[in-house]
Amino acid sequence: MSAAKQHATDVARTLRGRGFQAYLAGGCVRDLLLGREPSDFDVATDASPQQVMQIFPQTFAVGAQFGVVLVPLPKTEAGDSSVGPNEKVPVVEVATFRSDIGYSDGRHPDEVRFSRDPREDVQRRDFTINGMLLDPITDEVLDFVGGREDLKAGIVRAIGEPERRFAEDKLRMLRAVRFAARFEYTIDRATLAAIQKLAAQIHQVSRERVREELTKMLTEGRAHRAFQLLDESKLLPQVLPEISAMMGVEQPPQFHPEGDVFVHTLLLLEKLPAGCSKTLAWGALLHDVGKPPTFRVAPDRIRFDGHVEVGVKMAAEICRRLRFSNDETDQILALVDNHMRFADVQRMKRSTLKKFLRLPGFDEHMELHRIDCLSSNGIVESYEYVREKLLGMPPEAIRPTPLITGRDLIEAGYEPGPRFKEVLAAVEDAQLEGRLSSREAAMEYVRREFPV
């Protein structure tokens, strides 16, 4: 038994020992029934938040007004040997049975009413597969909503009236898509119809939460299916209209026999493994985002002149809108900006190639190029060329120690100013080309090419 499950079981057992009901609840029950290791554990109980905090000395009342208290694994002076070196300290979310009243903001209940009835508690939850309770002591499953049947049938179904569930919390519409994609389930017909009807209301959800749901879809190993469902549910034009615009945008068949820009992008997403980095995933999604607005039919073939530059600007706006961090934005934009440069690698000067190879996160550039090729004409010649170059070059050849610095130029009588950047760049290029290998040779080169 994992440390997390053991801690959740201990929390439930302690609550039971004090005379309260206590069950594992939500996604952890679903995952246990599917034979998966849950990422976290929740406990539902009829103990009030105040009673939970009295029973457990170390708690965090992060949502006590909604009946939620976090109970971490207690720390001991000797440390806890039950937690492995690579495991995080387990924290169990303990929630009091409740019913929710009113959702003015489309995300959070205006008021909660605590309850002693687990049947009442599960009726407020999102989907039947997430609405089961499990007694961790006896392994008895309490299923008041038909969750086990939907697990067996592979169906994501809203509990009760779908429109009401989604009106309460608009984020549930994206979660329905994500669960269906992750588990390769179908969305119940009435549930899907409710999402389609309410899709435009997704804008009531914070952009950060939308970003997180989309990122999970992209990195859980079923991104291809997730974006098909986003389209089917009518959520895609609401959350990412730029991706929706790719549909029907033809590409030159000699380079893209697979189909239009949307089909090509879906094929890339299909090749993203579970657990891939979020920047690679978003780079794959957005690499051709500039194609729809630059589409034109020329006499020779379909063209997308300037689609990279346009795509970088569009990707920057998407990253700003979804409030990515600066570092994440920089890498996503770099992936979009450089994805076409691989076509030129065999013709690049040595200095240009080496500078290309030392781009931050270059492994992601490599992988994006590889899956881009495999999702179009299948030719990976440039990928193999770059891979061989990387294997044959030590790091110091790609990023050598500078032969000279600005201080050397000053000592040689050069006046500090904008020209320094030009001079040092020229020396670096010559060094990368193998034409300069010492400080003395570098200074001789400077005096010859850039006289004072």
Secondary structure, DSSP 8 states (H G I E B T S, - for coil): --HHHHHHHHHHHHHHHTT--EEEETHHHHHHHTT---SS-EEEESS-HHHHHHH-SS-EEEEGGGTEEEEE----TT--TTS-TTS---EEEEEE-EEEE--TTSSS-SEEEE-S-HHHHHTTSSBGGG--EE-TTT--EE-SS-HHHHHHHTEE-BSS-HHHHHHH-THHHHHHHHHHHHTT-EE-HHHHHHHHHHGGGGGGS-HHHHHHHHHHHHHTT-HHHHHHHHHHTT-HHHH-HHHHTTTT----TTT-TT-SHHHHHHHHHHT--TT--HHHHHHHHHTTTTHHHH-EE-SSSEE-TTHHHHHHHHHHHHHHHTT--HHHHHHHHHHHHHTTGGGGGGGS-HHHHHHHHTSTTHHHHHHHHHHHHHTTT---HHHHHHHHHHHHS-HHHHS---S--HHHHHHTT---STHHHHHHHHHHHHHHHTS--SHHHHHHHHHHHS--
